[in-house]
Amino acid sequence: MPLFVTKLKSPVLGGLLVFALLGPAALAPASASGRAPEGYPSWEDVRKARKSEAGAAAEITRIGSLLAGLQADSEALGGAAVAAAADYAAAEAALTAANSRVDALAAQSAAANGELRQHRREIGALAVQSYKTGATTAGFFIALDALESGSVHGLNMVELVGAKTAGLVDRAASAARVASSLGEQEKAARSERENLSREAGARLAGARSAQDAVARHIAEEQQHGGQLTAQLASLKGTTAAVEGEFRQGQAALAAYEASQSAKRAAAQEQAQRESDRAAKAAADARVEGPRPAPAGPVDPAPADPIPAGPVPVNPAPAAPAPAPGPPVRPVPPPVVVPSVPGGAVNDPAGAKSYAAGRLGAYGWGQDQFLCLAQLWTKESNWQTTATNPYSGAYGIPQALPPGKYASAGSDWLTSYRTQVEWGLGYIRDRYGSPCGAWSHSMANNWY
């Protein structure tokens, strides 16, 4: 999972750091003296700027930069939060796999030790039987002692205890080696699990911290964005509503252009990977050539094949088969679903029902829902936390960058309702209708 490298661009980054240190007090409104928070213009600054055309133009540029910086930081922090959640999900998946491996090795080890104990009991029973019949039992005690010390190899068990018991001793020795090997693997797996557990804990803390940073920034953007917009309207002789709508339109256009560019690049990259894999598979097939078919049915090889040469009196048994190694991690699919701390709701049926109920608010009839259902099934399977590991797109509509959702609500990381509202607005502004978006997606593999 690629990590997102973000750089906060606005001059108010210091404000975020102050909030982290001082808490909510850092977001307190300006005092009655009219002093604005550091980095922001006061109404007195605006009044002075209006005295000259050049001053007004400079202040308009300054406020525009501040608003753009707030938006840029929102997007950067949103992307970082999604990346942190995906990293946590990867660590959690690795920990789950490690738990399964430890359990499997523990079960295999217990079975191997059980088999070893059974063989020892059988050898002991044969020794008792030999004693009762008056035969010597010294060989049995030598065999049992050799099992304990792991020195069966090299002893002529056939001479010591007979062919039947020698085979039993060999099987016991093999079980002992298997049990020992599995025990070592289990120990290593438990150590790995402890490391992964610590890593998952750190990733979880990072995901929560990134999510908190998003919430703090949204609070700051809501606090300062309204005043900056009003100040901008005052300087330009318009209204805050007009300026707000204009900026929303500009932001929507920028979001569309950024999303199209990124999704186009991600689609091309994915197509190239698939082409490379297909070319490699074809090249490998040419190198290997066709495999000749067997002349007839072939019996499976026996478990213990007999060597062509003379059989030693007490050959060393074959090394035990190693326990299965760690599973090979598959190439991630186009969409993965990480665990986002904070109560994310992955409820495809609920999201579809909500979206169907909101079509009328955007001027569409229910005839558009089939297109919408197909579009977002293709994009995310209607999963709230769906994340594209290649492009970083997130959520049900697969917003890119994910921070664009903030315009629809502060809970966009975990709420399918907020994501649906943003997605429907995006479709309306860019394609006119869900069927228009679906047609574009079918033609270009992105929308």
VOGU-3710 file (C-alpha; in Angstrom, 3 decimals, decimal comma):
1> mplfvtklks> 0,000/0,000/0,000  1,647/3,192/-1,087  2,155/5,811/1,529  0,902/9,292/0,784  3,515/12,018/1,123  1,746/15,246/1,907  2,887/18,821/2,269  0,596/21,310/3,883  0,631/24,448/1,807  -1,271/27,089/3,686
11> pvlggllvfa> 0,298/29,624/6,013  -2,072/28,515/8,743  -0,298/25,222/9,358  1,091/26,797/12,491  -2,471/27,155/13,696  -2,987/23,412/13,411  0,143/22,770/15,433  -0,979/25,262/18,062  -4,310/23,448/18,286  -2,529/20,147/18,794
21> llgpaalapa> -0,682/21,665/21,754  -3,334/23,925/23,260  -6,559/22,132/22,369  -9,861/23,836/21,533  -8,700/27,136/23,006  -6,603/27,567/19,877  -9,797/27,873/17,834  -11,357/30,582/19,995  -12,791/33,519/18,012  -11,028/36,830/17,828
31> sasgrapegy> -11,315/38,981/20,897  -13,581/41,987/21,206  -10,634/44,179/20,232  -11,085/42,940/16,647  -7,705/41,227/16,465  -7,779/38,342/13,975  -6,010/35,032/14,562  -2,426/35,065/13,412  -2,166/34,679/9,649  -5,714/35,908/8,948
41> pswedvrkar> -6,860/39,418/8,037  -9,041/41,378/10,435  -11,995/43,488/9,387  -9,832/46,511/10,103  -7,319/45,214/7,547  -10,147/44,891/5,039  -11,419/48,423/5,768  -7,965/49,884/5,194  -7,452/47,874/2,011  -10,665/49,242/0,514
51> kseagaaaei> -9,241/52,767/0,547  -7,258/52,076/-2,621  -7,740/49,903/-5,645  -4,264/48,439/-5,307  -4,796/47,711/-1,618  -8,107/45,999/-2,310  -6,575/43,918/-5,092  -3,719/42,835/-2,826  -6,091/41,915/-0,007  -8,322/39,966/-2,424
61> trigsllagl> -5,281/38,003/-3,561  -4,239/37,378/0,031  -7,681/36,142/1,094  -7,985/34,005/-2,020  -4,655/32,399/-1,184  -5,775/31,710/2,385  -8,997/30,073/1,191  -7,087/28,016/-1,383  -4,602/27,015/1,310  -7,383/25,836/3,601
71> qadsealgga> -8,764/23,726/0,769  -5,342/22,337/-0,140  -4,601/21,408/3,463  -8,001/19,755/3,753  -7,218/17,594/0,743  -3,722/16,749/1,969  -4,915/15,813/5,446  -7,773/13,789/3,987  -5,390/11,838/1,783  -3,087/11,250/4,736
81> avaaaadyaa> -5,992/9,964/6,834  -7,046/7,524/4,116  -3,455/6,333/3,660  -3,029/5,885/7,425  -6,244/3,866/7,597  -5,061/1,672/4,725  -1,712/1,136/6,450  -3,521/0,118/9,620  -5,701/-2,274/7,635  -2,613/-3,886/6,082
91> aeaaltaans> -0,986/-4,283/9,502  -4,188/-5,709/10,938  -4,464/-8,212/8,062  -0,842/-9,276/8,586  -1,529/-9,764/12,306  -4,612/-11,862/11,542  -2,547/-14,016/9,181  0,146/-14,385/11,849  -2,467/-15,496/14,391  -3,696/-18,136/11,955
101> rvdalaaqsa> -0,146/-19,331/11,333  0,596/-19,627/15,055  -2,629/-21,591/15,587  -1,840/-23,911/12,666  1,714/-24,557/13,854  0,551/-25,129/17,420  -1,970/-27,713/16,208  0,624/-29,445/14,002  3,166/-29,432/16,834  0,645/-30,911/19,244
111> aangelrqhr> -0,223/-33,645/16,730  3,468/-34,475/16,157  4,134/-34,662/19,902  1,078/-36,842/20,331  2,359/-39,214/17,658  5,770/-39,308/19,357  4,220/-40,141/22,718  2,162/-42,911/21,118  5,253/-44,460/19,524  7,083/-44,379/22,852
121> reigalavqs> 4,173/-46,078/24,565  4,167/-48,768/21,914  7,915/-49,323/22,327  7,432/-49,527/26,096  4,623/-52,043/25,642  6,870/-54,187/23,436  9,581/-54,020/26,087  7,145/-55,227/28,743  5,976/-58,021/26,473  9,587/-59,003/25,778
131> yktgattagf> 10,343/-59,044/29,501  7,318/-61,247/30,224  8,447/-63,767/27,632  11,935/-63,876/29,118  13,665/-62,103/26,256  16,253/-59,416/26,778  14,989/-55,824/27,178  18,316/-53,992/26,999  17,790/-53,051/23,358  14,472/-51,401/24,156
141> fialdalesg> 16,042/-49,228/26,833  18,850/-48,278/24,435  16,241/-47,371/21,824  14,210/-45,257/24,236  17,341/-43,497/25,466  18,395/-42,821/21,868  14,974/-41,316/21,164  15,358/-38,953/24,113  18,822/-37,833/23,001  18,043/-37,798/19,283
151> svhglnmvel> 20,823/-40,272/18,492  18,877/-43,101/16,861  20,723/-42,622/13,581  23,782/-44,872/13,509  22,410/-47,562/15,813  21,694/-50,991/14,357  18,157/-51,229/15,660  17,418/-54,431/13,806  20,074/-56,236/15,835  19,064/-54,510/19,077
161> vgaktaglvd> 15,290/-54,950/19,041  14,272/-56,726/15,826  12,912/-55,504/12,510  9,358/-54,730/13,707  10,449/-52,635/16,666  13,223/-51,008/14,601  10,592/-49,676/12,208  8,624/-48,345/15,159  11,731/-46,664/16,531  12,418/-45,049/13,152
171> raasaarvas> 8,875/-43,701/13,005  9,228/-42,366/16,534  12,523/-40,679/15,636  10,922/-39,096/12,580  8,020/-37,821/14,690  10,505/-36,379/17,177  12,275/-34,430/14,457  8,993/-33,166/13,070  7,850/-32,101/16,547  11,147/-30,314/17,166
181> slgeqekaar> 11,022/-28,509/13,806  7,424/-27,450/14,304  8,204/-26,264/17,817  10,951/-23,988/16,492  8,689/-22,659/13,748  5,921/-22,010/16,256  8,339/-20,107/18,476  9,463/-17,963/15,523  5,842/-17,385/14,464  4,903/-16,233/17,960
191> serenlsrea> 7,803/-13,776/17,938  6,698/-12,459/14,547  3,150/-12,129/15,836  4,332/-10,004/18,751  6,171/-7,683/16,350  3,137/-7,424/14,097  0,920/-6,727/17,085  3,108/-3,783/18,062  3,127/-2,539/14,468  -0,665/-2,797/14,223
201> garlagarsa> -0,978/-0,803/17,446  1,297/1,905/16,077  -0,609/2,002/12,790  -3,897/2,291/14,649  -2,561/5,215/16,659  -1,369/6,829/13,428  -4,765/6,362/11,781  -6,550/7,901/14,741  -4,119/10,805/14,830  -4,624/11,463/11,112
211> qdavarhiae> -8,383/11,283/11,548  -8,216/13,762/14,421  -6,132/16,091/12,256  -8,865/16,026/9,603  -11,523/16,890/12,191  -9,422/19,750/13,593  -8,791/21,195/10,179  -12,439/20,993/9,160  -13,307/22,878/12,343  -10,749/25,543/11,461
221> eqqhggqlta> -11,946/25,730/7,872  -15,526/26,204/9,027  -14,496/28,857/11,541  -12,314/30,941/9,245  -13,695/30,105/5,805  -16,976/31,925/6,363  -15,310/35,092/7,569  -12,756/35,043/4,766  -15,552/34,668/2,212  -17,468/37,557/3,748
231> qlaslkgtta> -14,339/39,723/3,704  -13,728/38,799/0,085  -17,301/39,785/-0,793  -16,858/43,118/0,989  -13,720/43,894/-0,996  -15,302/42,899/-4,310  -18,665/44,547/-3,662  -20,640/41,312/-3,895  -22,278/39,133/-1,252  -20,941/36,235/0,788
241> avegefrqgq> -23,516/33,950/-0,856  -22,344/34,881/-4,336  -18,686/34,452/-3,398  -19,441/31,160/-1,685  -21,228/29,784/-4,726  -18,449/30,981/-7,002  -15,777/29,332/-4,903  -17,792/26,126/-4,679  -18,047/26,084/-8,452  -14,336/26,689/-8,823
251> aalaayeasq> -13,566/23,973/-6,273  -15,886/21,541/-8,057  -14,187/22,250/-11,380  -10,743/21,811/-9,839  -11,872/18,584/-8,173  -13,198/17,295/-11,470  -10,027/18,105/-13,378  -7,770/16,633/-10,671  -9,927/13,543/-10,377  -10,031/12,972/-14,135
261> sakraaaqeq> -6,280/13,344/-14,451  -5,507/11,054/-11,524  -8,068/8,415/-12,475  -6,926/8,452/-16,076  -3,331/7,940/-14,958  -4,340/5,163/-12,537  -6,343/3,382/-15,248  -3,407/3,582/-17,649  -1,018/2,319/-14,979  -3,280/-0,607/-14,132
271> aqresdraak> -3,705/-1,485/-17,826  0,081/-1,411/-18,242  0,562/-3,750/-15,258  -1,952/-6,199/-16,689  -0,264/-6,014/-20,087  3,138/-6,649/-18,508  1,815/-9,658/-16,583  0,246/-11,106/-19,724  3,475/-10,600/-21,703  5,524/-12,266/-18,952
281> aaadarvegp> 3,140/-15,223/-18,798  3,351/-15,640/-22,583  7,163/-15,441/-22,482  7,329/-18,024/-19,684  5,055/-20,335/-21,648  7,345/-20,092/-24,699  10,446/-20,860/-22,617  8,896/-23,897/-20,905  7,344/-25,244/-24,083  4,500/-27,767/-24,149
291> rpapagpvdp> 4,702/-30,490/-21,563  4,594/-34,027/-23,060  1,591/-36,070/-22,055  2,316/-39,297/-20,128  2,226/-42,498/-22,202  -0,266/-44,087/-19,872  -1,676/-43,922/-16,394  1,056/-43,525/-13,841  0,685/-44,846/-10,337  1,522/-42,346/-7,654
301> apadpipagp> 4,933/-42,771/-6,104  4,930/-44,610/-2,776  5,360/-42,571/0,357  8,751/-44,211/1,083  10,362/-45,142/-2,273  12,852/-48,025/-2,143  16,340/-47,009/-3,270  18,035/-48,924/-6,035  21,097/-49,748/-3,962  21,343/-51,951/-0,871
311> vpvnpapaap> 19,281/-50,819/2,073  21,316/-49,838/5,159  20,527/-51,653/8,361  19,195/-48,509/10,024  19,041/-45,699/7,455  18,461/-42,119/8,549  14,824/-41,284/7,854  14,082/-38,493/5,453  13,906/-35,023/6,899  10,365/-34,072/7,887
321> apapgppvrp> 8,430/-31,923/5,489  8,554/-28,315/6,644  5,423/-26,672/7,909  3,702/-24,433/5,371  5,472/-21,105/5,043  3,869/-17,689/5,269  1,204/-17,226/2,615  2,291/-15,316/-0,481  0,589/-11,937/-0,456  -1,490/-11,503/-3,599
331> vpppvvvpsv> -1,416/-8,400/-5,758  -3,986/-6,033/-4,222  -7,265/-5,766/-6,092  -8,384/-2,435/-7,564  -10,345/-1,767/-4,378  -9,475/-2,782/-0,835  -11,543/-2,148/2,259  -9,459/-1,006/5,231  -10,649/-0,688/8,794  -11,109/2,983/9,602
341> pggavndpag> -11,169/3,681/13,337  -14,168/5,690/14,377  -17,112/3,478/13,563  -17,174/3,400/9,764  -20,319/1,775/8,424  -19,838/-0,513/5,438  -23,481/-1,119/4,640  -23,946/-1,402/0,862  -27,685/-2,053/1,158  -28,160/0,946/3,455
351> aksyaagrlg> -26,067/3,175/1,181  -28,058/2,129/-1,885  -31,342/2,770/-0,101  -30,184/6,214/1,010  -28,935/7,112/-2,466  -32,200/5,980/-4,077  -34,115/8,204/-1,682  -31,968/11,236/-2,558  -32,262/11,134/-6,360  -35,294/13,434/-6,352
361> aygwgqdqfl> -33,405/16,115/-4,440  -30,991/16,362/-7,375  -33,728/16,465/-9,996  -33,634/12,843/-11,127  -36,197/10,081/-11,279  -35,808/6,500/-10,113  -34,956/5,494/-13,690  -31,464/6,839/-12,947  -30,835/4,501/-10,034  -29,812/1,467/-12,102
371> claqlwtkes> -27,038/3,525/-13,706  -25,943/4,810/-10,299  -26,015/1,317/-8,791  -23,860/-0,063/-11,609  -21,460/2,875/-11,470  -20,717/2,698/-7,761  -20,747/-1,091/-7,697  -17,956/-0,939/-10,253  -16,116/1,777/-8,351  -16,353/0,542/-4,760
381> nwqttatnpy> -19,047/-2,111/-4,393  -20,777/0,559/-2,262  -18,231/0,193/0,552  -17,754/3,294/2,717  -14,060/2,595/3,296  -13,208/1,308/-0,196  -9,712/2,513/-1,115  -7,970/2,225/-4,458  -4,383/1,202/-3,623  -3,058/2,680/-6,849
391> sgaygipqal> -4,734/6,081/-7,129  -5,752/6,667/-3,496  -9,418/7,270/-4,401  -11,685/6,646/-1,429  -15,252/5,890/-0,478  -18,374/4,880/-2,349  -18,025/7,451/-5,186  -14,188/7,056/-5,095  -13,407/10,749/-4,584  -9,899/11,773/-5,535
401> ppgkyasags> -8,337/13,347/-3,598  -10,432/12,054/-0,698  -10,352/15,402/1,112  -12,893/16,704/-1,427  -15,571/15,004/0,670  -15,065/17,605/3,414  -17,315/20,017/1,522  -20,227/17,657/2,237  -19,525/16,973/5,914  -16,847/16,436/8,523
411> dwltsyrtqv> -17,674/12,742/8,975  -16,832/11,748/5,397  -14,296/9,113/6,451  -16,959/6,992/8,126  -20,380/8,074/6,806  -21,881/6,688/3,629  -24,540/9,417/3,736  -21,961/12,179/3,488  -20,151/10,348/0,700  -23,366/9,770/-1,231
421> ewglgyirdr> -24,317/13,455/-0,988  -20,932/14,515/-2,298  -21,018/11,918/-5,060  -24,488/12,879/-6,268  -23,466/16,548/-6,357  -20,321/15,674/-8,282  -22,303/13,658/-10,840  -24,876/16,450/-11,248  -22,253/19,138/-11,783  -20,038/17,121/-14,124
431> ygspcgawsh> -22,270/14,716/-16,044  -25,816/15,911/-15,480  -27,109/12,511/-14,387  -25,972/9,090/-13,138  -26,588/7,590/-16,585  -24,317/10,241/-18,081  -21,603/9,331/-15,581  -22,131/5,613/-16,200  -21,771/6,080/-19,965  -18,500/7,944/-19,431
441> smannwy> -17,251/5,229/-17,082  -18,103/2,489/-19,571  -16,235/4,316/-22,321  -13,156/5,340/-20,288  -13,104/3,003/-17,256  -13,293/6,032/-14,925  -15,616/8,958/-14,362
//
